[in-house]
Amino acid sequence: MKRITLSAFMLFLASGNYACPICGCGGSNVYMGLFPDFRRGFMGIRYNYAHYHTTLSSDPSQYSSNYYNTIEIWGGVNIGKKFQVLGFIPYYLNKQVDDDGTTRPHGPGDISVIGQYNIFSTTSLTHTNKLLQQQLWLGAGIKVATGSFNLDVSNPAATIADVNAELGTGSTDFIITGKYNMRVNNFGINAFANYKVNTINRQRYKYGNKFSTNVMAFYRCNLKHTSILPNVGIGYENVASNLLSNQKVEYTGNNVTNAIVGVEFTFREINLGLNTQLPVVQNFAAGQTQLKLKGMAHITLSL
């Protein structure tokens, strides 16, 4: 065969004196989480962080620590009472430290736009006269290939680490979303699900489709001009294997369950928030890669 797949060459690298060929997840993902309260629209800046560490089981001297730093402009606007449009513009400042040195890939990523439709929105009283509010949103969106994907995957020197270091997928991908909110007085639950369908790029490479969901419980503490919203929850992600020329790439595909703890502060139209996500159960690269920590912080202005 003239074309050597990434999975086959990765096994060759694992037996030689080369930099660790496996690393954490890439692929231009969108994190949703809790949204700020807004009537007409919102705009803000988010910072997302993730740290993965890899040690090859066949050779512990082959290692890689990957730090994903994303600065993202995000915003949304309500169109009437039934429609909502959301946008995400990421910029990556990543860092990879391995046995071969340090690299710092950085630059703009893939832009995503999502439209959501309000299936229902109800307000009622419980049997104990507490205010009950519920909303269900369903939506769909698109992720366009504005980030770079310059890797030549037909090059035998290409590895999984190189693929994950790319700032974009090189493909136009599609997103399906669902969001349910329920609040009883100041206590509430937010549930979100997201499925991203990736397509094949020009290099005949396809990142695995990704399903993610989270359920958050929160309590709103109202002060004079400020509200504090502590929240806890759990998140789950499942990513299918990557494909090269319709063949599975070994050691790709993963799943992880995270515990989430965070807090939101609202002062008039300004919203500040942060959370920490710690893995409870995870499976990356047959146990060779470990997610150490995820986190998010944002400042958002309601319009």
N, C-alpha and C positions, 0 to 999 in steps of 0.2 A: 504494500500500500504506500502511495506517495504521501497521503495525509496521515499524520500521526495524531491521534486524539489527545486531548488534554489529560484524560484519565490514564491512558497508557503511559504517557511521558511522565506524569506525576509519580508513578510507581518507580520509574527509572531514577528520577531525581531523589526519591526517598532513600535509595541505596547508595547515593554518591555524596560527594562533598560539595553540596550546594545549599543555598539559602532555603529555609523551610517553605515548601510549596503549597501549604494550606494556611488559610487565615480566616478571619471572621467574615460575617455576611456583608455583601454589598447589594447593589441592585436598585437604588433610588426608591426607597420606601417612604410612605407618607404615614406619620403618626397623627392620630386624631385626639383622643383623650377628651377631657372636659372643655367645653366651649364657654367663653365669656357671655354674660347676659347682654343682649343687644336688641334694639327694636328695628333700626334701619340698616345698620351695618357695623363692621368693625375692621380695624387694621392694626397690625402689630409685628413684633419681631420675636421669634422663638430661637432658643438654643437647645439643640439635642446632642447628647453625648452617649457614646457606647464604647466599652472596652472589652476586647476579646484577647485571649491568650491561647496559643497553640504550641504543643510539644509533640513531635512525632513519636509514636509508640515504638517504632522500629529503631529510632536513633534519637535519644533525648538531647543530644547536642544540637539538633535541628529544632529551632523554636522561632516563634513570631508573636510579638505583642502589637495589636492593632487598636488605634484610637481614632474613632470616627467623631468628628466635630462638625456639626451642621448649623450654620446661621441661616435662618429662613424668614423671609417676609411672607406673612400669611394674612388673609383677610376674607371677608364675606359680606354679602349684601342680600337683604330680603327684597323680593320682587312681589309686591302684594302680600297676601296672607298665606299663600300656598307654596311659593317658590323661594329657593335660597341658592345662591351661587357662592362657592368657596374657591379660593386660589392659593397655591403654595409655590414659592420661588426660592429654591435652596442654593446655598453656596457652601462648598465643602472645604474644610481645613483639616485634612486627615494626616495621620502619622503612623508609619509602620517601622517597628524596631525588630530586627531579626539578627540571626547569626552572621549575616552578610553586610550589616550596616543599617542605616536609617534613611528612609525616604519620606517625603512630605507632599503627597499629591494634593493639589488644591485647585479650585475653580468652580464655576457654576455647574449645577446639576440639572436634572430634568424637571421641567415645570409641569404641575398638575392642576387641572380645573375640574371641579365636581359640582354638579347640579343636583339639588334635593327637592323632593315634593312632600308636602305635609299631608299624610294620609288621614290623620285625625288629630284634633287638639281639643281636649275637654276640660272643663272645670266643674267640680261638684263638691258635695259635702259627704263625709263619711257618717256612719251611724252615731259617732261621738261628736259630730259637728266640727270636724277638722276639715280644712280646705284640701281637696285632692285635685291635683293637676296632672294631666297625662298628655304626651305627644308621641307620635310615631312619624318618622321621616324615612323615605326610601329614595335612593339616588343612584346616579351613574356619572362617570367622568372619564377623562382621558389624560394620559401622561405623554408628553411629546419629548422627542429626543433632542433637547437643547444642551444636555451635558455631553461631554466628549466620551467616545469609545474608539480609541485609536489603536488598540491592541490587534496585532495580526495573529489570530488564533490558529492559523495553519503553520505558524512558526514552531518547530519542535521545542524551542526554549520557553514557550509560553506555559505558565502554570496557573493553578487555581488562584494563587495569591495575586498574580497579575490581573486576572479577570475581576477579582473583588476590589482591586485598587482603582478600577475605572470609575470616573465620576458620573457616567450615564450608562444606560443599557444599550444605546444605539438603536432602540426600537420604539415604536409607538405602542403604548400599552393601555389597557382599559380597566376601569375600576367600577365595582358595584358596592354600594354602601347601604347600611340600615342603622337607624339610631332611634332608641326609645328612651324617653325621659319620664320619670314619675316622681312627684313631690307631694308629701303630706305635711302641711305647714312648713317647717324649716328643715325637715328631713327629706332626703331624696335619693333616688337610684338612677344612674345613667348607664345604659347598655349600648355598646356600639359593635358593629361587625363590618368587616371590609374584605373584599376579595379582589385581588389584582391579577388580571389575565395578561401575561406577557407574550409578545410576538417575537418572531425570529428576526434578528438584525441582518445587516448586509454581510456579516462575517459568518452567517449560518449558525450563530450562537443564540441560544434562548435561555434567559434566566427562568428559574422555576416559578410557577404561579404561587401566589402567597395568599393565605387566609389568616386574618388576625381579628381578634375580638377582645374586648375588655368590659368588665362590669365594675362600676365604681359606686360606692355609697358615700354620701356627704351630709354634713349638717351646717346650716347657715346660721352664724352668730351675728346678729344685727346690732351695730352701735349707732351713734348719732349720724355720721356721714360715711361710715365705713362698715363693710361686712367682711367677716372672716369665714372661710369655707374649708375646714379640714376634710380630707377625703382619704379613703382606703379602698383598695380593690384588688382584682386579679386580672392578669392579661395572658392571652395564649396566642402563639404564632405557629403556623405550620407552613413550611416552604417546600415545594416539590423539587426534585432533582433538576439541575441545569441540563440542557441538551446541546450537543455539538453535532451538526449534521444528522439530527434525529436520534443520536445515540446518547444515553445517559452518561454524564460526567461523574466519575467515582468521587465519593466523599462530599458531594453537594447534596442539598436537601437537608432540612433540619426541623426540629420543633422545640419549643421552649415555653414554660409556664412561669410567669413573673408575679411576684407580690409587689403591689404599688402603694406607696404612701406619699401624700402630697398636701399642699395647702394653697388656697387662692385668697388674695386680698383685693377688695374692690373699694376704691375711693372715688365717689362721683362717677365720672366716665372712664377712669383709669383702672385697669385690672392687672395685677401682678400674680404670677403663679409659678410653682415649681413642684417637681415630684422626683422620687427615686424609685427605680425598678430593680429588684433583686431576683435572680433566678431561683426557683424552687425545684423544678425538674427541667433538665435540658438534654438534648442529643444533637451534637454537632460533630461531623467528621468522625463517626464511630468513637466518640469520646475523646478525640485528640484535641478538639477546640473547646474552650470553656468561655461562656459569657461571664464576665466579672461584675459588670455594673452598667446600668443605663440610667439616664437622667434627662430632665427637661426643665427649662426655665423660660418665661416669656413676660413681656410687657405689651399690653394691648389697650387700644383706645376705642371705646364705643362711639360710633358716629351718630 
